[in-house]
Amino acid sequence: SPMFGYLIVSGKNEVLLASGDDPFQEYVHRRLEKEVYFHHWTSVESASFSSSSGVYTDSEPSSSSSPLSPRAKLKTIGKQKSIVEELPAIGHLFMPLISTYRASEQQKDAFERISIGESHVRFHALESGSVLISMASEESPDQLAFIDYLKVQLRIRFGPLQELMNSGLSSVEDGYRAIERLTESFHDGAKYHVNGTIDCRTTASSLPHLNRMNDVLKSICDQLQIFIGSNRCFLMHGRDVVFTVNSSSSKRPVSKQLCVEDLNAVLDSLAPLAPGAPAEISQFWIRSSQSGLPFFVDVIRCKLTPTLDLLCLSESKSNALIRTIMLFIDALDKICDPDADVVAIMKKLDENVDIVSRLLVEMVFDRPHPSTVTSSYLRNPVKTANYFRSLWQRLYQDLSHDFEQPIGNERKPFLYNIKSTFSMLSLSTFGSTFTMNSVRRTAVPTSTNALTTYMHKQIINLLQEIVTDVKRNASKYKLSLFLTSMEKIYRQRQEAQLRKKSETDIFNEDVIKFSPSELRLDMEAYSIATEEHRLDFSYMPGEFSSIIRSSSLPANHNFACTDVEGPEGKQYRVIQWRPPAKTPSKMSSLFRAPTTKPSSTVITAVFSPYVHRQLSMLQVQKLATTLEPIVSNCASFYN
């Protein structure tokens, strides 16, 4: 039977998670019994331990908690119980595959796929050198879509802490359990895909009522800014976004602020609030549309009416410190690359160390009594700042030896004379005096690699402590502040307005009103997507969703017609069309006729092959004429 599974491997080649369907679990169990357990217990009985594999020692295996105990089960998700101790054995089992990938990575030509017959192994690079390895005996589109979706979920759940995902720490524990549930549901038959557009059908069905509702939400959003800072609020009806407003005066659409793929993954992760449910707060790592590094944000939800929810995104406390540490980690991970511009990286690291040090010291004046802080680094932020400065000093000196000419200036120790009283602390001592000429780099010594690895580990530990502290304080203080603020902001008159609008069943209108038959069209399914606002208005019965999602119109094409095979082997014709813009892109002149450029809207429609091609194209144009103005009106509610 078909087999599918995956491993998540850290930059140190440790297996962080292994999962698969029943055939994959049986396959791994057979190999463990044959290649790991059998050799292990044979060597125990003969009192001669193997040294060829590199995973055994001459210590006596005693308890059943041993990583190689045959009573321990595979670390998989599903009906079998998950046991973390099994992961080292799985890592040993797949080490040849992992080593092959790492070797290709070092050659700057990392493998993306290995195929043997109908079996496929795919490699997906993750954060901090981690890699996701998927294995399938018969690859399917659903498996590929799930792996892409899993990568997004890993990013929003763990951010830069991915290498700690199975550590059991409170900063990652909730995310780890969520990934387990996600994988289990996929093995049970659920389907997942990355969604890069926002479904605006709920917005379209309620357009006549939205102006008054938008005023209410905008008032709430603006006043919340006074209490919890900049935010973006969404009016939600179940999982569906009705519209969104921004506390900023900027009119930038949500797609120009947030990564829509990450936003949809967050919305997928949140179960709708039940009527009367209390407000709740959670945290996610969400990228902006301009930056690859995610922001650590608080997601607060509460009921506004029995059918409408408020979802508020706001930057978490210590966000500036978290972002600076992430920039430091990003630069640090590149410092040992022989082809990297080490001078530019060292300058960036130097600047980030200064900023991290300042922000850590500022925490001293914004923290409870030290006795209430149990974490090691945050117990004394000033000492921690000094510690990381000293680590950077050592790494700086080590890197300086990689060059064939001496560095220009000597750096002074950081906070070297700090006293026990904060009144004597002067932030002017944090100033950087970094200067270095552009020089040729020689081979990176082992000591530099070791020190870089050590500093990476320490800075990750600091980051996870900060994240834990932020999550704890958000649950204790920010949620309470939000609720207190809402009591003052959300008045009975506003609630009555929203309740009146939401009780008219405008959000429960059946999508059948937008079906092709109601629009008097012969198509089976359609999708209208705007590239500028990343909105999607579609009618896609389940069997056609995969056809439309797998269809893409190249940027330099305005039209495409393709014959595809759908469910149960049926044939369909897919037409994609990019309508011309409403206004000319250039003014006409005496010697030049006005020209038009394609719009940012792409229309995809699925037809039976028996519908004439020219008739199909005419119906696509009719669909655009009918629905494109509606989608355009929806866009104004996503600024």
ZIRATA-V17085 format. One record per residue. PHI is phi in whole degrees, 0 to 359 (999 if undefined). PSI is psi in degrees with one decimal (none if undefined). OMEGA is omega in degrees with one decimal (999 if undefined). Layout:
# ZIRATA-V17085
[[PHI,PSI,OMEGA] [PHI,PSI,OMEGA]]
This chain:
# ZIRATA-V17085
[[999,156.0,179.9] [302,145.8,-176.6] [233,138.6,178.3] [213,135.0,176.9] [197,173.8,179.6] [208,158.4,173.1] [235,145.5,168.4] [247,119.3,-172.8] [243,132.1,-178.8] [284,174.1,177.3] [295,-18.2,176.3] [266,10.8,179.7] [67,27.3,173.1] [266,134.2,178.7] [283,117.4,-178.7] [271,-30.9,-179.6] [202,139.2,175.4] [227,133.7,-177.9] [209,157.5,178.4] [182,170.7,177.1] [284,-179.4,-175.8] [301,-45.3,177.5] [300,-36.9,178.0] [293,-41.7,178.6] [298,-42.9,179.1] [296,-39.8,178.4] [299,-46.0,-179.6] [292,-40.7,178.8] [300,-43.1,180.0] [298,-44.1,-179.1] [292,-36.9,177.1] [297,-45.7,179.7] [297,-38.3,-175.1] [278,-40.4,-170.1] [256,-19.6,-177.1] [245,-61.3,-175.6] [296,-43.2,-176.6] [299,-48.8,-179.6] [295,-36.3,-177.5] [295,-51.5,-176.2] [286,-27.9,173.3] [297,-42.8,-179.3] [289,-28.4,176.3] [293,-44.5,-178.1] [294,-35.2,-178.6] [271,-3.9,179.3] [60,22.6,175.1] [237,113.5,-173.1] [270,138.9,-179.8] [288,141.0,175.7] [244,-4.0,-175.4] [284,-30.8,-175.7] [280,-25.2,178.9] [83,7.1,-178.2] [244,-3.7,-179.7] [253,153.8,176.3] [234,177.4,179.5] [269,14.0,174.7] [280,151.7,-174.1] [278,122.8,176.7] [286,119.0,-171.7] [246,-57.4,-168.6] [266,165.8,178.8] [287,-7.2,178.9] [275,2.3,177.8] [301,141.5,178.8] [303,-22.1,-177.2] [254,13.3,-179.2] [293,132.3,-179.7] [291,-14.1,178.9] [278,-16.2,176.6] [283,146.0,-177.1] [256,164.2,-179.4] [297,140.7,176.6] [283,84.6,179.2] [230,168.1,-179.0] [253,135.2,177.2] [141,-137.6,-174.8] [287,-28.8,179.7] [279,146.8,179.5] [289,140.1,-179.8] [276,129.3,178.4] [229,116.3,-173.8] [296,-31.7,-174.5] [298,-15.0,-177.4] [280,-18.6,-173.0] [300,-38.5,177.5] [301,-37.1,178.7] [293,-38.1,178.1] [293,-37.9,176.4] [299,-41.5,176.8] [297,-39.1,-177.2] [296,-41.1,-175.6] [258,12.7,-177.8] [300,-38.1,176.8] [302,-40.1,178.8] [293,-43.4,179.4] [297,-43.5,-179.0] [295,-36.6,177.6] [299,-43.4,178.7] [295,-43.9,-178.8] [298,-36.7,178.6] [296,-42.4,178.2] [293,-32.2,178.5] [295,-42.1,180.0] [293,-26.7,178.4] [275,9.3,-179.9] [61,26.6,179.1] [218,59.9,-173.5] [298,134.9,177.7] [298,142.5,170.6] [251,-25.4,-175.6] [200,140.5,171.4] [233,126.8,-178.5] [237,135.6,174.4] [228,104.6,-174.5] [65,-125.9,178.6] [266,-0.9,179.0] [271,141.7,-175.4] [225,138.7,171.8] [239,125.7,179.8] [242,144.8,180.0] [244,129.5,-178.4] [234,112.2,-179.6] [292,136.9,179.4] [241,-163.8,-178.5] [289,149.3,170.9] [52,39.6,175.6] [82,-0.5,177.3] [288,160.3,179.8] [217,140.8,174.8] [257,123.2,-178.1] [248,115.4,177.6] [255,142.0,-177.9] [230,130.7,-179.5] [216,134.6,176.7] [283,-32.1,174.7] [223,103.6,-173.6] [289,137.2,179.1] [233,155.8,177.2] [301,-34.8,179.9] [296,-38.1,178.5] [293,-44.6,179.2] [297,-41.2,179.3] [295,-38.2,179.5] [295,-42.4,-179.8] [297,-41.9,176.4] [299,-41.5,179.7] [292,-38.2,178.5] [299,-38.8,178.9] [298,-39.7,177.6] [294,-42.4,179.5] [296,-39.0,176.2] [298,-38.9,-178.2] [292,-45.2,-176.9] [284,-22.9,-178.6] [275,-37.7,-171.2] [242,-25.4,-178.0] [56,-131.2,-179.9] [283,-2.8,-178.7] [265,19.8,-176.1] [301,-34.8,-178.1] [290,-11.9,178.2] [257,10.4,-167.5] [302,-32.3,-179.6] [254,23.2,-177.3] [280,-14.8,-177.3] [82,2.4,179.1] [290,149.9,-176.6] [295,-23.0,179.9] [290,-19.7,-176.5] [232,-7.7,-172.6] [298,-45.0,-179.6] [298,-40.8,179.2] [295,-38.4,-179.4] [296,-44.3,178.6] [295,-36.4,178.9] [295,-39.3,178.0] [293,-37.4,175.5] [300,-46.7,-179.2] [295,-39.0,178.8] [299,-46.5,-177.7] [293,-39.6,178.9] [298,-42.1,-179.1] [293,-33.7,177.0] [295,-43.7,178.7] [294,-23.4,177.5] [275,-0.5,174.0] [117,-6.1,178.6] [291,151.4,179.6] [243,141.1,-177.7] [226,151.1,174.8] [205,153.8,176.4] [285,129.4,-177.0] [246,113.7,-177.4] [262,11.9,177.8] [227,160.1,178.0] [258,125.8,179.4] [290,117.6,-175.9] [251,19.7,-179.6] [294,-38.5,178.0] [295,-38.4,175.8] [297,-45.3,-177.1] [296,-37.8,-177.2] [289,-13.9,-175.9] [236,19.2,-175.9] [308,-43.1,-176.9] [297,-19.1,-174.6] [257,-3.7,-166.7] [280,-27.6,-176.7] [301,-47.4,179.7] [294,-40.5,179.4] [293,-35.9,178.6] [297,-37.8,178.1] [297,-39.8,179.6] [296,-47.5,-176.9] [291,-36.1,178.7] [296,-39.0,177.2] [297,-42.4,178.2] [297,-46.1,-176.9] [298,-45.1,-178.6] [295,-39.9,-178.9] [285,-30.1,175.3] [296,-29.4,179.5] [302,-32.3,179.6] [295,-33.9,-172.9] [263,-42.0,-174.4] [242,2.9,177.9] [91,-172.1,-178.2] [304,141.0,-176.6] [204,164.9,170.3] [231,127.6,-177.1] [252,143.1,177.0] [238,133.6,169.8] [270,121.5,-173.0] [246,140.5,169.1] [241,96.1,-170.7] [67,-125.7,177.9] [275,-14.0,-171.3] [272,138.3,174.0] [278,127.0,175.0] [275,-50.5,172.5] [192,174.6,-177.6] [219,150.9,177.2] [225,157.6,-175.5] [239,138.3,178.4] [291,-20.7,178.0] [285,153.6,176.4] [285,-10.2,-180.0] [296,142.0,178.5] [262,19.7,-179.7] [295,134.2,178.2] [293,159.2,-177.2] [301,-31.7,-179.6] [291,-17.5,177.3] [266,-2.4,177.9] [250,-46.6,-174.6] [245,149.5,172.1] [288,116.7,-173.8] [295,-35.0,177.7] [300,-43.6,179.1] [292,-41.5,-179.9] [299,-45.8,178.9] [296,-37.6,178.1] [296,-37.6,176.5] [295,-45.5,179.8] [297,-36.8,176.4] [297,-30.3,-174.1] [278,-11.8,-175.2] [256,118.7,175.8] [288,138.4,179.5] [304,141.9,179.0] [288,134.9,176.1] [285,153.1,177.1] [305,130.3,-179.7] [83,1.2,-179.4] [291,145.1,178.1] [289,161.7,176.5] [295,153.8,179.8] [217,157.5,-179.7] [229,141.0,176.4] [215,170.2,-177.0] [233,144.5,177.1] [217,159.7,173.6] [260,112.8,-176.7] [237,130.4,177.6] [280,151.0,168.7] [275,168.4,-179.7] [286,-12.2,-178.8] [257,-16.8,-172.2] [233,140.4,176.2] [282,-21.1,178.8] [276,130.5,-175.7] [281,159.8,171.5] [260,143.9,176.0] [269,110.5,-171.2] [241,151.2,171.8] [270,136.0,176.2] [243,111.0,-178.0] [249,135.4,179.8] [229,143.4,174.9] [207,161.3,177.9] [277,133.9,172.3] [260,-42.1,173.4] [221,172.8,178.1] [303,-23.3,-177.1] [245,-6.6,-177.2] [238,137.6,179.0] [243,153.0,170.6] [256,127.0,174.4] [242,122.0,-175.2] [241,122.2,174.2] [260,129.8,176.4] [214,153.7,179.7] [294,139.2,179.4] [285,161.0,174.8] [295,148.2,-177.7] [67,20.2,-178.2] [298,-38.2,179.7] [297,-40.7,178.2] [294,-43.4,179.9] [298,-43.8,-179.3] [295,-40.2,-179.3] [293,-39.6,177.1] [297,-38.9,178.2] [296,-40.2,176.3] [296,-38.1,177.9] [296,-46.1,179.8] [298,-42.3,-179.6] [300,-42.2,178.7] [287,-39.2,-178.5] [298,-38.0,-178.8] [293,-13.1,-179.0] [258,-7.9,-168.3] [293,-27.7,-177.9] [265,6.3,175.9] [285,118.8,-177.8] [302,-26.3,-177.8] [269,-0.9,-176.4] [282,155.2,174.5] [279,87.6,-171.0] [295,-31.3,179.7] [295,-46.9,179.0] [296,-39.1,-179.8] [293,-41.6,179.2] [296,-37.8,177.4] [296,-42.1,179.1] [294,-42.4,177.6] [299,-42.0,-179.1] [299,-43.8,178.5] [296,-42.0,-178.3] [292,-36.2,176.8] [298,-41.8,178.1] [299,-45.4,-178.1] [293,-43.9,178.0] [301,-42.3,-179.5] [298,-45.0,178.8] [299,-47.5,-176.6] [293,-34.1,176.4] [296,-42.8,179.8] [294,-36.7,178.4] [296,-25.6,178.1] [296,-26.5,-178.9] [302,-36.8,-175.7] [272,2.7,-176.4] [226,33.0,-177.6] [230,157.2,173.0] [291,179.7,179.3] [303,138.7,-176.0] [306,-27.7,-178.0] [293,-19.7,-180.0] [272,-4.9,-178.9] [259,119.1,-176.0] [266,-17.1,-178.1] [288,156.2,-173.9] [281,-47.3,-176.3] [288,-41.4,-175.0] [277,-5.5,176.3] [297,-35.8,178.5] [221,85.5,-175.9] [301,-33.9,-179.5] [293,-43.4,177.6] [296,-38.6,177.9] [296,-41.9,177.9] [300,-42.9,179.2] [295,-38.0,180.0] [297,-47.2,-178.8] [289,-30.7,173.8] [296,-41.0,179.9] [293,-37.0,175.9] [298,-42.1,178.9] [294,-37.6,176.8] [301,-44.3,179.8] [295,-43.8,180.0] [293,-38.4,178.3] [300,-45.3,179.7] [294,-38.6,179.3] [295,-42.0,179.2] [293,-31.7,-179.8] [297,-28.2,179.6] [285,-9.8,179.8] [281,-4.4,-174.0] [252,157.7,-176.6] [271,-0.4,175.2] [221,152.6,-174.5] [291,156.5,177.7] [285,150.7,-174.2] [297,-60.7,-172.1] [245,151.0,175.5] [271,136.4,178.9] [270,148.2,178.6] [268,149.3,177.6] [299,152.6,-177.6] [265,131.4,177.6] [52,37.6,-173.9] [288,-19.8,-179.1] [245,25.6,-176.1] [293,138.6,-177.7] [258,175.3,-177.6] [286,-21.6,179.9] [262,135.2,-175.7] [286,-15.5,179.6] [295,-22.1,-179.1] [270,-0.2,-177.2] [280,124.3,177.5] [241,119.8,-177.5] [291,-9.2,178.2] [292,-17.7,178.9] [286,-5.8,-177.9] [274,-2.0,-172.5] [300,144.9,-179.4] [262,142.2,178.0] [236,34.8,-173.8] [291,124.5,169.6] [217,141.1,178.2] [200,135.2,176.7] [279,157.1,176.9] [286,117.0,-177.3] [227,167.4,-178.8] [275,136.1,-177.4] [267,141.5,175.0] [259,-171.0,-178.0] [299,143.4,179.3] [280,121.6,-178.5] [288,160.7,-179.8] [298,-36.0,-179.2] [298,-36.9,178.0] [294,-43.2,176.9] [300,-43.5,-178.8] [295,-43.1,-179.1] [292,-37.2,177.1] [296,-43.4,177.8] [298,-42.5,-179.8] [295,-43.6,-179.3] [293,-37.5,176.2] [301,-44.9,-179.5] [298,-43.4,-178.1] [292,-40.1,-178.8] [290,-32.1,174.9] [293,-41.2,177.7] [297,-39.7,176.5] [297,-44.2,-178.5] [298,-42.0,-178.7] [291,-31.0,174.9] [294,-41.8,178.8] [296,-43.0,179.5] [298,-43.9,177.6] [300,-43.0,179.5] [296,-41.9,179.4] [296,-44.3,-179.1] [296,-40.3,179.8] [294,-45.5,-179.5] [291,-32.0,178.2] [295,-42.8,179.3] [293,-35.2,-176.8] [278,-44.5,-167.5] [247,-48.2,-173.2] [293,-41.5,179.1] [296,-40.8,177.5] [297,-41.9,177.9] [296,-40.2,178.4] [299,-46.6,-178.3] [295,-41.5,177.6] [298,-40.1,179.4] [294,-42.7,-178.5] [296,-32.2,177.1] [298,-31.9,179.2] [273,-31.2,-172.6] [273,-47.0,-171.5] [272,98.0,-174.5] [271,165.4,-177.8] [297,-35.3,-179.9] [297,-41.7,178.7] [293,-41.2,178.4] [298,-40.7,179.9] [297,-37.8,178.8] [296,-47.9,180.0] [294,-40.4,-178.8] [296,-40.6,-179.7] [297,-43.6,-180.0] [292,-39.6,-175.4] [283,-16.9,-179.5] [271,1.7,179.5] [271,9.2,179.2] [64,21.2,179.9] [292,-24.6,-178.7] [269,-5.1,-176.9] [250,8.7,178.4] [297,134.3,-175.8] [294,140.4,179.4] [294,-7.3,-179.6] [299,-23.9,179.4] [296,-19.9,178.2] [255,13.2,-179.3] [288,154.1,179.7] [303,-36.6,-179.1] [295,-38.9,177.7] [292,-30.3,177.7] [272,2.6,179.1] [60,50.5,177.7] [236,154.4,-176.1] [264,4.6,-178.3] [283,159.5,-179.8] [270,-35.2,-178.0] [202,161.2,179.1] [205,163.4,175.2] [212,134.3,174.5] [241,114.1,-175.8] [239,134.2,176.5] [258,123.1,-177.9] [286,-28.6,-177.5] [289,-48.3,-178.6] [260,-3.9,179.4] [57,42.1,175.9] [258,153.5,-179.7] [222,130.5,174.6] [237,117.3,-170.9] [216,158.2,168.0] [233,105.7,-173.9] [224,91.0,168.8] [306,149.8,-170.1] [312,-39.7,-175.0] [288,-12.9,-178.0] [254,-7.1,-176.2] [297,-40.5,-179.1] [292,-32.6,179.0] [295,-46.6,-177.6] [290,-40.5,-177.5] [291,-27.6,179.7] [275,-3.6,179.8] [264,132.0,178.3] [220,139.1,179.8] [261,119.1,179.6] [304,150.0,-175.4] [299,-29.4,-177.1] [266,11.3,178.6] [243,144.2,176.3] [252,-10.0,-176.9] [207,144.5,174.8] [207,141.8,177.0] [228,121.1,-173.1] [226,138.6,172.4] [266,126.7,-177.1] [230,162.2,176.6] [259,125.6,-177.6] [258,-159.0,179.9] [301,142.8,178.1] [60,25.1,174.9] [78,8.0,179.3] [288,148.4,179.9] [263,142.3,178.5] [220,160.0,175.3] [248,126.6,179.2] [252,122.5,177.2] [248,129.7,176.2] [238,137.5,-174.3] [214,135.6,174.7] [251,104.5,-176.7] [297,155.4,176.4] [290,156.0,178.3] [293,155.3,-178.0] [289,-30.3,-177.3] [243,149.3,178.7] [294,145.6,-179.9] [281,-22.7,178.2] [224,144.8,178.7] [288,146.9,176.9] [284,156.2,178.0] [219,-175.7,-177.3] [298,-36.2,-174.9] [250,5.8,-177.2] [220,128.0,178.3] [282,152.1,178.0] [296,138.8,179.1] [245,151.0,177.8] [243,150.5,176.1] [248,154.1,-179.7] [298,150.6,176.8] [281,175.5,179.1] [272,6.2,-178.7] [266,136.2,175.5] [237,126.9,-179.8] [251,128.4,177.5] [238,129.2,-179.1] [225,144.5,-179.5] [248,126.5,-178.8] [238,156.7,166.6] [291,145.4,-179.3] [295,-12.4,-178.5] [278,-13.2,176.5] [281,130.4,-177.0] [301,142.5,-175.0] [298,-44.0,-179.8] [295,-38.2,176.3] [296,-38.1,178.0] [300,-43.3,-178.9] [294,-39.0,177.6] [297,-36.9,179.8] [288,-32.8,175.1] [296,-41.0,177.7] [295,-38.4,177.7] [295,-39.8,177.3] [299,-42.3,179.3] [296,-43.2,-179.8] [297,-35.2,-176.9] [281,-44.7,-168.5] [255,-22.0,-178.5] [300,-39.3,176.1] [297,-34.2,178.7] [294,-44.7,179.1] [296,-37.9,178.5] [297,-39.3,176.8] [293,-35.5,178.0] [297,-35.2,-175.2] [302,-31.4,-178.4] [292,-14.7,179.7] [261,14.1,177.9] [236,28.3,176.9] [268,none,999]]
